[in-house]
Amino acid sequence: MNSVVNKEKSKIFETILTSPGMTEKCKVVLQLSRQNVLLLTRLIEVGLLTKDSPIQDGIILAFPKEATEEFKVIHEEILRKAELTEFYERFRAL
């Protein structure tokens, strides 16, 4: 029964993600403290970019593989714009 519910949810998520306009680019402007930049980049890394922990979230699993690649670029860009790239690498190494 749980498998049937998960398949139905997956179909709904896929339908929403492929609806018109969902692939259009939009501009998002954020002003974050450097602390929150570090937190956001870590959340992206752990939640999407780490291959060690398999994602069990149905919504995330419904996204195409390209979305993960785009978040890798976003992850790097956020760190670069906050001038934290080198700091973050050292911070992670602790």
Secondary structure, DSSP 8 states (H G I E B T S, - for coil): -HHHHHHHHHHHHHHHHTSTTTTS---------HHHHHHHHHHHIIIII-SSS----HHHHHS-HHHHHHHHHHHHHHHHHTT-HHHHHHHHH-
